[in-house]
Amino acid sequence: MTRRGGLLGPTAVRVVALVLAVGMIAGIGAPYLLQAGVSLWAVLLLVLIVLAVPVVAVVRSDRSRR
């Protein structure tokens, strides 16, 4: 069975793109979120989740090649 459209399906690509977009917004807006009263731990957790999504996607796609 051959795969079309790359290593990830179209839904997975959309999810990764959405998470990265939210992460960019959170990264740029982190000082404003902190100033608005969002806790530092919440901002750090959001940034870590956003950084983990592409890393997990790369690791998962690397495993599927083998």
Number of C-alpha atoms within 10 A of each C-alpha: 3 3 8 9 8 9 16 17 11 11 9 12 15 12 12 16 14 13 19 19 13 15 19 15 12 18 17 11 13 19 13 12 16 14 11 9 8 13 11 14 10 12 18 14 11 18 19 12 14 21 15 14 15 15 11 11 16 14 10 13 14 11 9 10 7 5
